[in-house]
Amino acid sequence: MMKRTIFSEEHELFRAEFRRFAKTELLPHAEDWNQAGISDRSAWRAMGEGGFLGANQPEEYGGAGANFLFDVVVMEELADLRLHALQASLHADICMPYLTTFATEEQKQRWLVPAIAGECLLAIAMTEPSTGSDLASVATKAIRDGDHYVVNGSKTFISCGQNADLVIVVCKTDPDSSPPHDGMSLLLVEAGTPGFTKGRNLKKLGLKGQDTSEMSFSDCRVPVENLLGQEGRGFKMLMEKLQQERLCIGVSSMASCRRSLLDTLDYVKERTVFGKPIGGFQNTQFKLAELATEIEIGQAFVDKLLVAHVAGDDLVSEVSMAKWWSSELQKKVASECLQLFGGYGFMDEYPISRDYADAAVQTIYAGSNEIMKVIIAKRLGLG
């Protein structure tokens, strides 16, 4: 594999430290989490104590004040070890930046500090039963009543929904606004707030260890001081942060592609049929040569975007390209590699079977790949 140049020696030392921690403290529990459909709170606290949830966060709130590439290291290592139950990127790189950028000082002290410590787990509630990628059409309402907002509505497919202590809820504070997205706001709703109910921990095709929930709000009274940022600015805030979210998908997809390929290379060198290793057949060689090439191409593109993202560049089109391309590649790699395992690939005891199931959602969440192509097309002046 080609040497990557975006990481410094400090990044690689951090990688080695985190990998030791993950293999010792997290990996032994992975199967239990997959069976239970949820990770342990103690693991999150250990992540926080180790400084692995706030490397990119300001030092005054308990972070390390380091660049985003340190968080990328955590994402890559968790994906490589198939520790998908710990949704560290959701917590630290998707939800946490909303607090860092838009929260008041009081909100940061109340929630960001414990979030970095792994004591307050975060989720963001965008998707609704009848509204997916069309965020401007969310139906959840938060109507001002004195010093509270009264929230009514429902959400679904919310990652970390069971474990979450604080949920960033996308809602309409002005349901009659035209255009509709001008009426959107973000509210910080704490678990246990009367009227806020966490529904089922949803059973899924893949990512078994991630808790994914339904949520409902019935006359849920949320203090006005829990408004994140300004009222009516929710849509713009979401658009500002979705760049990093989609880049996170690219990072994890490429790491998962590489893990699937390396495991398959090991397998085809050892497994024999008709008197020789599977890797000795031209079909196997060509297939894996093609996948290895595409992985190198995808990694080069994602790495280029990571450098530009850290520099603060506007990459809406490019991260949309990376999200759809890398996630489609992940599905392709998992499928092609599983085929080379033959019947064993269909067995749970071989991790490639989980790679196949886990890859399915990558093209769906964080904006479906069809939406990514719509965004790209608009940026090309086509709509």
C-alpha positions in Angstrom: 0.0 0.0 0.0 1.2 3.5 -0.9 2.6 5.5 2.0 0.3 8.3 3.1 1.8 11.7 3.7 -0.9 13.7 5.5 0.0 12.4 9.0 2.9 13.7 11.0 5.0 11.7 13.4 2.8 13.0 16.2 -0.3 11.7 14.5 1.3 8.3 14.1 2.4 8.2 17.8 -1.2 9.0 18.7 -2.4 6.3 16.4 -0.2 3.7 18.1 -1.4 4.9 21.5 -5.0 4.7 20.5 -4.7 1.3 18.8 -3.1 -0.2 22.0 -6.0 1.3 24.0 -8.7 0.1 21.6 -7.3 -3.5 21.4 -7.0 -3.7 25.1 -10.0 -1.8 26.5 -12.5 -1.9 23.7 -12.1 -4.9 21.3 -12.7 -7.6 24.0 -16.2 -6.2 24.4 -17.1 -5.8 20.8 -19.1 -9.1 20.4 -21.1 -8.4 23.6 -22.0 -4.9 22.2 -23.0 -6.4 18.9 -25.2 -8.9 20.7 -26.7 -6.3 23.0 -27.2 -3.7 20.3 -25.6 -1.0 22.4 -22.2 -0.1 23.8 -21.2 0.3 27.4 -21.1 3.7 29.0 -17.9 2.8 30.7 -16.2 2.5 27.3 -17.1 6.0 26.5 -15.8 7.3 29.8 -12.5 5.4 29.2 -12.4 7.0 25.7 -12.8 10.4 27.3 -10.3 9.8 30.0 -7.8 8.8 27.4 -8.3 12.0 25.5 -9.7 10.2 22.5 -13.0 12.1 22.3 -11.8 15.7 22.2 -8.5 15.8 20.4 -9.9 18.4 18.0 -11.7 20.4 20.7 -10.5 23.6 22.5 -8.2 23.0 25.5 -10.3 25.3 27.7 -13.1 22.7 27.6 -11.0 19.7 28.1 -9.9 19.0 24.5 -6.4 18.8 23.2 -6.7 21.7 20.8 -5.2 19.5 18.0 -6.3 19.4 14.4 -9.0 17.3 12.9 -6.5 14.7 11.6 -6.2 13.3 15.2 -9.9 12.5 15.1 -9.4 10.9 11.7 -6.9 8.6 13.3 -9.5 7.5 15.8 -12.1 6.9 13.1 -9.7 4.9 11.0 -8.6 2.7 13.8 -12.1 2.0 15.0 -13.1 1.0 11.5 -10.0 -1.1 11.0 -10.8 -3.0 14.3 -14.5 -3.2 13.3 -15.5 -1.4 16.5 -18.5 0.2 14.9 -20.5 0.0 18.1 -18.6 3.0 19.4 -19.9 5.9 17.3 -17.1 8.1 18.1 -17.3 10.2 14.9 -21.0 10.8 15.5 -20.3 12.0 19.0 -17.0 13.9 18.6 -17.0 15.0 14.9 -20.6 15.4 13.9 -22.5 16.4 17.1 -19.8 18.1 19.2 -18.9 20.7 16.6 -22.4 22.2 16.8 -21.7 22.9 20.5 -18.2 24.2 19.9 -19.3 26.6 17.2 -22.9 27.7 18.2 -23.3 27.1 21.9 -23.2 29.8 24.5 -20.5 29.7 27.1 -23.0 28.4 29.7 -24.1 25.6 27.3 -20.5 24.7 26.6 -19.7 24.4 30.3 -22.9 22.4 30.9 -22.6 19.9 28.0 -19.4 20.3 25.9 -17.1 19.7 28.8 -18.8 16.4 29.9 -19.1 15.4 26.3 -15.4 15.6 25.8 -15.0 13.6 29.0 -17.3 10.9 27.7 -19.9 11.6 30.4 -22.5 13.2 28.2 -23.2 11.3 25.0 -24.6 13.3 22.1 -27.0 12.5 19.2 -28.6 14.6 16.5 -32.2 14.1 15.5 -32.8 15.0 11.9 -34.7 12.2 10.2 -38.4 11.7 10.7 -40.7 8.8 9.7 -41.9 10.7 6.6 -38.8 13.0 6.0 -35.4 11.7 5.2 -32.9 13.9 3.3 -35.4 16.7 2.7 -34.5 18.5 5.9 -36.6 21.6 5.1 -39.7 19.5 5.3 -39.3 18.4 9.0 -42.6 18.4 10.8 -41.4 18.4 14.4 -42.6 21.7 15.9 -41.2 23.8 18.8 -43.6 26.6 19.5 -42.6 29.3 22.0 -44.7 29.5 25.1 -43.2 32.0 27.6 -39.8 30.9 28.7 -40.2 27.4 27.1 -40.6 25.8 23.6 -43.3 23.2 23.4 -42.0 20.4 21.2 -44.2 17.9 19.3 -43.2 15.4 16.7 -41.3 12.2 16.1 -37.8 11.2 14.9 -36.4 7.9 13.7 -33.1 6.2 12.8 -31.3 8.3 15.4 -27.8 6.9 16.0 -26.8 6.8 19.7 -30.4 7.3 20.4 -30.6 5.0 23.5 -27.3 6.1 25.0 -27.7 9.8 24.3 -27.8 12.2 27.2 -28.3 15.3 25.0 -30.0 15.4 21.6 -29.7 18.2 19.1 -33.3 18.3 17.7 -34.0 19.7 14.3 -37.4 21.4 14.5 -39.7 24.2 13.2 -40.0 27.1 15.5 -41.9 28.9 12.7 -44.0 26.3 10.9 -45.5 29.0 8.5 -42.2 30.4 7.4 -41.6 30.9 3.6 -39.3 29.5 2.5 -39.7 26.6 5.0 -36.1 26.3 5.9 -36.1 29.8 7.4 -38.3 28.5 10.2 -35.9 25.8 11.3 -34.1 25.8 14.6 -31.9 23.5 16.7 -32.9 22.7 20.3 -30.8 20.9 22.9 -33.1 18.4 24.6 -31.9 16.4 27.6 -32.8 12.8 28.2 -35.4 12.5 30.9 -37.2 15.7 29.9 -40.9 15.2 30.5 -42.6 14.6 27.1 -39.4 13.3 25.5 -39.6 9.5 25.0 -36.9 7.2 23.5 -38.6 4.5 21.6 -37.3 1.1 20.4 -33.7 0.3 19.9 -34.2 -0.6 16.3 -33.0 -3.9 14.9 -30.9 -3.5 11.8 -29.2 -5.4 9.0 -25.7 -4.2 10.0 -23.9 -2.1 12.5 -25.4 -4.3 15.2 -23.6 -2.8 18.1 -24.9 0.8 17.4 -28.0 1.8 19.3 -30.4 3.3 16.7 -33.7 4.7 18.0 -37.1 6.2 17.5 -37.9 9.3 19.5 -41.1 11.1 20.2 -41.9 14.5 21.7 -45.4 15.1 23.2 -45.9 18.6 24.6 -42.2 18.4 25.7 -41.3 21.7 27.4 -37.7 22.8 26.6 -36.3 25.9 28.2 -35.6 28.8 25.9 -32.0 28.8 27.0 -31.6 25.4 25.4 -31.9 27.0 21.9 -28.7 26.4 20.0 -27.6 29.4 18.1 -30.3 31.7 16.8 -33.9 30.9 16.1 -34.5 30.4 12.4 -30.9 29.7 11.7 -31.1 25.9 12.0 -30.9 25.0 8.4 -27.8 27.2 7.8 -26.1 25.7 10.8 -26.8 22.2 9.5 -25.5 23.1 6.1 -22.3 24.4 7.6 -21.6 21.2 9.5 -22.6 18.6 7.0 -19.3 19.0 5.1 -17.4 17.3 8.0 -20.1 14.7 8.5 -19.9 13.5 4.9 -16.1 13.6 5.0 -16.3 11.3 8.1 -18.2 8.8 6.0 -15.4 8.9 3.4 -12.8 8.3 6.1 -14.5 5.3 7.6 -15.5 3.8 4.3 -11.9 3.8 3.0 -10.6 2.3 6.3 -13.2 -0.4 6.1 -12.4 -1.1 2.4 -8.7 -1.6 3.3 -9.6 -3.9 6.2 -11.8 -6.1 4.0 -9.1 -6.3 1.3 -6.3 -7.2 3.7 -8.3 -10.0 5.3 -9.2 -11.3 1.9 -5.6 -11.3 0.7 -4.7 -13.4 3.7 -7.5 -15.8 3.1 -6.9 -16.4 -0.6 -3.2 -17.1 0.1 -4.1 -19.9 2.6 -7.3 -21.4 1.2 -6.6 -24.1 -1.4 -8.9 -25.5 -4.1 -8.1 -27.9 -6.9 -4.6 -28.2 -5.4 -3.5 -24.6 -5.2 -4.3 -21.4 -3.3 -7.3 -19.4 -4.5 -4.9 -16.5 -4.9 -3.2 -18.5 -7.6 -6.1 -18.2 -10.0 -6.1 -15.4 -12.5 -9.7 -14.4 -11.7 -8.8 -13.9 -8.0 -5.7 -11.9 -9.0 -7.5 -9.6 -11.4 -10.4 -9.0 -9.0 -8.1 -8.1 -6.1 -5.8 -6.0 -8.3 -8.8 -4.0 -9.4 -10.0 -3.5 -5.8 -6.6 -2.6 -4.5 -6.3 0.0 -7.3 -9.7 1.6 -6.6 -8.9 1.7 -2.8 -5.6 3.6 -3.5 -7.5 6.0 -5.8 -10.2 6.6 -3.2 -7.7 7.0 -0.4 -5.8 9.6 -2.3 -8.9 11.6 -3.0 -10.1 11.5 0.7 -6.6 12.4 1.9 -6.6 15.4 -0.4 -10.0 16.5 1.0 -8.8 16.0 4.6 -5.9 18.4 4.0 -8.2 21.0 2.4 -10.8 20.6 5.1 -8.2 21.2 7.9 -7.2 24.3 6.0 -10.8 25.6 6.1 -11.7 25.2 2.4 -15.3 25.1 1.2 -15.7 21.5 -0.2 -19.4 20.9 -0.4 -19.2 19.4 -3.9 -16.0 17.5 -3.3 -17.1 15.9 0.0 -20.4 14.9 -1.7 -18.3 13.2 -4.3 -16.2 11.4 -1.7 -19.2 10.3 0.3 -21.0 8.6 -2.6 -18.0 7.2 -4.3 -16.2 5.8 -1.2 -19.4 4.3 0.2 -20.3 2.7 -3.1 -16.7 1.3 -3.2 -17.1 -0.1 0.3 -20.2 -2.0 -0.7 -18.4 -3.2 -3.8 -15.3 -4.3 -1.9 -17.3 -6.1 0.7 -19.3 -7.9 -1.9 -16.4 -9.0 -4.1 -14.3 -10.0 -1.2 -17.2 -12.1 0.4 -17.5 -13.9 -3.0 -13.9 -15.0 -2.8 -14.5 -16.5 0.7 -17.1 -18.8 -0.9 -19.5 -20.4 1.6 -17.4 -19.3 4.5 -18.1 -15.7 3.6 -21.7 -16.3 4.4 -20.9 -17.5 7.9 -21.0 -15.1 10.8 -17.7 -16.4 12.2 -15.9 -14.7 9.3 -15.8 -10.9 9.7 -16.3 -10.3 5.9 -19.9 -11.3 6.4 -20.3 -8.4 8.8 -18.4 -6.1 6.5 -21.0 -6.9 3.8 -23.9 -6.1 6.1 -22.3 -3.0 7.7 -21.5 -1.5 4.3 -25.2 -1.3 3.3 -26.1 1.8 5.3 -23.1 3.8 4.2 -24.8 4.8 0.9 -28.0 5.8 2.8 -27.2 7.8 5.9 -25.6 11.3 6.2 -27.7 12.1 3.0 -28.3 9.3 0.5 -26.0 8.9 -2.4 -28.8 10.1 -4.7 -28.9 13.4 -2.7 -25.1 13.7 -3.0 -25.4 13.5 -6.8 -28.2 16.2 -6.7 -25.9 18.5 -4.7 -23.0 17.9 -7.2 -25.3 18.5 -10.2 -26.5 21.8 -8.7 -23.0 22.9 -8.1 -22.3 22.1 -11.8 -25.1 24.5 -12.7 -27.4 21.7 -13.8 -30.4 22.5 -11.6 
